[in-house]
Each structure stands twice: as structure tokens, then as C-alpha cells.
């Protein structure tokens, strides 16, 4: 059954626990760096008292009993050499007093927090003993990285909010409450039997195997009653009041996802190519791609978020020592030291997860001296963690798969140019020539893989392979337009040769330029990988989707953003997850919708940065088309129903709110803005939506599909969202805790929803799921068709042969027709039978008629593409003009408002300008959405027109060759 695991997983998540010493608290000196000497430095440093308020699993950091820092906002806690040292000499003197035990750096405690990976805040403390600072750093980091803390239940969130209000010294706020009794008058409680029936019928996942996951028994439900029922007398009677039932609905046993999904529960013993791997692009940047600061801290934050593949663009430094630096070449971004980056990240990749870490080094220019330094830094700083030799079981040979994450535990793998010997180059050249000859022997145009390709009869001439020159980081072209160079060519496009020192560090991730899927399959070297810019990867995905999936079963592929994304925006990673691409690199400094999907993807499996691909994307005997619209072999499709019931504490402002639902997955599963509730006017505290549920009738691939539920203010401002994998959703009534735009957990805002998830049953087999309804429906259809049948009048029986078609399913039909007998014409007795040697296809291709037909087809295809490009250019020009006009209208409106304000002396100018800006933003967003839809429609039209034209050309070629063969035979006769 869908959704079931191969076995019952033993939960390994560590429960939340706080040592007694942290509960009691410790005294620290708090200090901050200042730019110049001030009087504050000569004064004694302020003492503060840190302790953890623990009310399972409520964790709050108390600073002098007034300031509260939520543990869930802490990103890291550091001690020792990883902390900052005061820059001012007077401040260092105040901290490094002789009465304190131990070195100053070992007594340092740095607490790192922030809303995202760029805007980071540091709290610096000095302990009086080394053991105290070390214990606080370790325990704070363990608590902040605990997955149960990051996914607290609704009940714990409410308790956290209550403690926050009572601990802070703020004026008392009275909240008006209605004195309303909960429960029915006749029966204000639920019995254990009723609770058992409710949990097993409404809250249990019907996709689960009843043997591995049996339904709850009354004895088990009684435990829940004892836990959540506050009235002890009712609990002893096996009864639960409505107050206790409400507490159960918001408790940890009724979370929207089972804790097994958060835990590291996937098989980690398969080759690396069988996993999606969390990857980053230009990790050092904190803003755009052309200007902004490069940061060492960005590497730490990206690694702590679960990323397992970062990127370093290395250049020659400007100092006399010419130390290598990291920056975005030929731009105005700042530089950071390569050695500092290596030292900073040496402890972070394996700090939380022991699985392997990928270390791509890009050396855009010839740097023999710098490459030698970089290799020496890697060896000396990483030490034994650096993988410098292949494993004994996995030699660098053709046909040998990659090692598994489990076998590479605690290892760092370098990706860089590999120095090859001449013999390898000659071999590659010969192989390239063979592939080129194979291509020249083929004819016609490559037809893309598609679900319907198998239905068409194959023509006699062999079709050529799908060979598309993909863009690697060794030779970039950013766009389909060949005249336009890639903006990434300044770094990756001109990458230099590898020196011997650096080449020796490259083992299982050897970058090579991509030639074709056929050539890669023939070589079969899993230790070689290729990088594709998103535009070229999308082109290959469109033309050869099945081949792309097969390629990713054996080798690694890396996708990175195109160079024109100078604002560090991201593409949709779901496109390339559908093709099985492992390293889908994104800009982590921009938390947009694409990055939210990425964070949602890698939030599970222990947040270790590895996600196991679906089975059919791993098995060599299975073939998968990402554009399929039918069910996948071996995978049961799901039907998902979502009903939004109400919201709680969505906003403290008196604004209207509404909810939108999206589905991301395969193209057939993806539904953008599939559902939108009505706006609840003026009520953001407890809005109620009485609307019908949205039903996703057929989710073809639940293991790659994600449900996104987002809440907005009536002006379009985001309040919160949540992304949940369809395969992990628990059906029933649940509270969904929301997250803000930076994907940070919100304490109070939630949605109360009802979900139904079940295996998909096609309409053809509706009789199996509901026989009575199916029979009634068939009778109704027969009655409706009776009138039409009588009016048409029946045909005379016996005069015509009847062909009966019995449809069993949308994919299978059985046709019963009388057999046709074809009588060949009698041969002339004067001519004895003569046998002729049949002409080969290659001989028929050499005829002038066939060559003319090929030239004609090439011109037709070229004209078709040219027309589409012309339509696309006209559409872009039209929308550009509309955007300019909209901007002009906005500027004129602002000017008019400002002039009227000066003339009339109005006081609400800011509010009116804000409303005008919101209206402009909404109209601009609608215009962009309209443009995207029109461009997508044009692309679809081009795809289907090209597909139809190619099929017609194949038919024409088949017909032409057949006729030529008959003419040759007749001539010989």
C-alpha cells in the first residue's frame, strides 16, 4: 500500500532534555564590540544570568529575567577558537582577568541567531570557567538542532506563548473571553469506544499496512485519555471531555506528520547516485551576483541548514603572497580568504551529520602556485576526513557504481578538474568519433521521449539518438541564444587546467563536459559527473526525459542557476528532481518559493541533506518518463482532499485573510493556486471558512509531490505557509503550524484542517469501490442515451459486419472484428518466380528523392521554430510596453497624491501611498503571471506542433522509402 514503509521504523529522535545545571543557570559577562574607544569600555562589564526555562519541550533562554530568546531561533552556539575575540585592547583586558580560570577563548560563548542565513545576530558571553562555557555551547546547539523542538505540537506552542507573556515585564493586557460551555447537553464526553472508532476511522492513514501498522486498541486509547483528560474521575471511567478532546487534537500524537518522517529513516547504503543531495550555488554571496559582500559566515549557516554541497570560486589574491581568495570573478563582490573559509567549515560539515560532504573547487584561471597552496590547505586542515584514495571495493573503473553515504561516513569529497593522461584523451577522442559516426549514420529529427511514443508504430528507418550539447561549468552558454554568452563564463567558463597536487584530491567527483546520454552510457563511468545550467538542463529534460532519468541512475548531475539571475533568484528545483538530478544547486541567500520548496524537501530524513529517490528512479529494469500522465508501474497514485476549517492567531491586525493551496510534483500533478478560500473580512484571530474541500483526484507520484498551504492578508501580504510531502501526510483533523517567508517556525499562527488521503481508484474500476453507486450510474447513463438511440434508427442487421469495442480501462481496449482474408492476385503461368536481393535502407537513402525530402523537412522545421521565436519576441515586447505603462501610471499617481497633499494639507499621505504601492504590486504580479502563462502556452504550442511535424516527417520518410523500394523491384522485374 502507498505510504507504508518496508518495516516498522524504530524512532531514534532524542527526546528533549535539559541538564539540571542549565536549569539552575550560570553567571556570564556580556560584551559587544565597539568601533572606537568609549567610556563604556572602561566601566565594568555587565553581568547577566543565563538559564533555560524547561517545560517539556518549552525552551526559552532568559537574559537577566527580562529578555527572552526562543531556542528555535538559535542557529548555533560556539566555544573556543570558533568564537570572536574582542578587537579593542581595553575590552580584552577587562575580559582576560587573572582571577578567571582557563584561556580566554575557551571561556567564550557565542550564541548565533537570526531570521535567515544572511541577517545574523551574535550574542557574546564570557564564562568564569571553561567547563561552563563548553557545556552551554554543546547543550544549546543540541537543543537548537533537535527536530522535535523545531516541530513542536500546537499545545507546546501555546504553552510557549503563555510563558513568554508571563516572563516579560510588559503591562498587563486583558483579552476578552466569552463564557461559553463546551460540549453537548446530553453527552458532554466521549467514551473510549467512541475515541477508538474516531482515531481508527478518521485519523488513521488508510494507505498503511494493517499488519505492520495495526489499528489502535481500546487499551492504547485509554492511555491517551489518561494523558489529555484533566478530570481524573472522567479518565478513570474511560471518558474524555471536550476540553480533553481539544487538547488531544493539539497534542503531539496528532501532528500533521508522523515523527518517523522527521527521523533519519531512509536506507543510506545505496550508491550516491540514488539520492537527492542538498546543494548550494555561489555559497559565499550574501546578496546579488554582481555586487555585495562575500561572507565566511554564510558557509557556516548553509552547512548548518543541512546543505551537503557548497561552492568555492577561487582566484589569485592581490597581496604580495598571492594567497588564494574566494569571490565572484569580474564582479564587484568582495573577497574572502580561501584559508579562512577552509578553517571555518572544517568542523561544520560533520558537526551534526556524519554523512559525506561535497567540496566543489572552481579555479577559473591558471594558478599553479595557488592550486598547490589550496591542496596543501585542504590536506592539513581537513586531515583524515579528506578522501584522497578510492575505496578498495569501489575502484575508478567502468561499470563500478559509486560508494554509498554510509561507506563514506565522515569523509569530504573534492570536486575539481582532474588531470588526465594522453592515453585517456586519445581513448575519449576515438569514442567521440565513434559516437559522431553513429549520429551521422542516422537520419530524420530526434523525436522526444513521451508517454504516447509507444503507441505510434515505429518506422523502418532507425531514429537517431537524442544528443543535445549540454552546458557544463567548463564551457558555459547561459541561454539558448548562441550569440549571448553566459555571465558565469567569468568564473566557471574559463576554468584552468588542474595541477598534480589538486588533481590527486579528486576521486569520485570528476567533472567532465557532457556529450550525450548515449556516450555516457557507453563509457559507464559513475565517478564522472557533469554540470548543466538550468536552461540547457530544461532543454534536455524536454527533448530526452527518459534518457535523462536513466543517466541519473548511474552518474551525478549538478544543475545551477543561469547567469542572468543577477538578483540571486532561484529556479524551481522540482523540475529537475522529477528527472532524478541529484545536485540541484540554489542560491541559499534568497528564501523565495523555490528555496522554500528545497528547505521543505530536506527537512525530513533527519535533515541530513540526503533524500532517497523513488525506487523506479533507481532500478535499472524500470523506465520512467517525468511527463507521464498515467500511473507509474509499481506506484499507487493517491487521492488527496483538503478542507480548510479555521485559522488561529493569524495576525494581530484587523485585516481580512484567505488561504491558497498549491501542489508541486510531476507536471501532471503540479497545480499552482489550485484553491483559494474567500476572504474572512476583519477577522484574523479566529477566521472560519465554510467551504467545500479541494480534491486532488489523482496524484500520480505521491513520493515526489508536496502540498503547500499559504495564508495571506487581503492585500496579498504573506502571513505564513507550510510545505508537506503528500506521502507523509496524516489524514484526519489536524492543526498545521505555519512558517514565515524565511521558513522560520511561527509560534501562534495555525490552520485547523481536515484531510483525506487514500489510494486512487480509476473511474473504470469504480464498481470495485462502490458497486451500488456504479450500477445506478450505469442505469442513468443508459436511460439518457435511450432517446438518442431510438431517434437514430437501427441499421439493418446482417448487411454489415459489426465491430464491437469493449473498453476495459483508459489504457486498454479489446476490439473484436471479423477476420479479413486477403486473396493475392494469381501469378502469370508464363513467368517463373524470381527472387531479388532486397535493397538496404542505406542504399535507398542515397537516392535523390530522399535527399530532397530531407532538405524540405529541415526547412519546414526551421520555419516552424522561426515563427515561434517571432511570436515569443512580440509577446515579450508587448508585455514590456505594458509594464512600462504601468510604471508610468504608478509614478504619475504618486506625484498627484503628493501634490494634492501639499495643496490640501492631508495627513494620511503615507497610508495612501502604501495603498497605491500595494495596488501597483498586485497589478504588476498579475501582469507577470499573465506573461508566464502566455509564454508557457506558446511553448506548449511549439512542443506539440514540432512533435506533430516530426511524426508527419517520419510517416513521409517511411512512405517515400517504401515507394522507392517498390519502384526498384518493379524496375528489376
ABEGO torsion letter per residue (X at the ends): XBGBBABBBBBABBBBBBBAAAAAEBBBBBBBBBABBBAAAABBBBBBBBBBBBBOBBBBBBBGGABBBBAAABABBBBEAABBBBABAAAAAAABBAABBEBAAAABBBBBBEABAABBBBBBBBBABAAAAAAAAAAAAAAAABAAAABBBAAAAAAAAAAAAAABBBBBBBBBBBBBBBEBAABABBBAAAAAAAAAAAABBAABBAAABBBBBAAAAAAAAAAABABAAAAAAGBBBAAAAAAAAABAAABABBAAAABBABBAABBAAABBBBBBBGAABABBAABEBBBAAAAAAAAAAGBABBBBBBBBBABAAGBBBBBBBGBABBBBBAAAAAAAAAAAAAAABABBBBBBBBBABBBAAAAAAAAAAAAAAAEAABBABBBAABBBBBGBBBBBAAAABGBBBBBBBBBBBAAAAAAAAAAAAAAAAAAAABBEBBBBBBAAAAABBBBABBBBBBBBBBBBAABBBABABAABBBAAAAAAAABBBBBAAAAAABBABBBBBBABAAAAAAAGBAABBBBBBAAAAAAAAAABAAAAAAAAAABBBBBBBBAABAAGBBBBAAAAAAAGBABBBBBAABBBAAAAAAAAAAABGGGAGBBBBBAAAABAABBBBAABABBBBGBBBBBBBBBBABBBGABABBBBBBBBBBBBEBAAABBBGABBBBBBBGBAABBBBBBBBBBBABBABAAABBBBBBBBBAAGBBABBBBBBAAABBBEBBBBBBBBAAGBBBAABBBBBBBBBBBBBBAAAAAAABAAAAAAAAAAAAAAAAAAAAAAEBBBBGABBBBBBBBABAABBBBBBBBBBBBBBBBBAABBBBBBBBBBAAAAAABAAAAAAAAAAAAAAAAAAAAAAAAAAAAAAAAAAAAAAAAAAAAAAAAAAAAAAAAAGBAAAAAAAAAAAAAAAAAAAAAAAAAAAAAAAAAAAAAAAAAAAAAAAAAAAAAAAAAAAAAAAAAAX
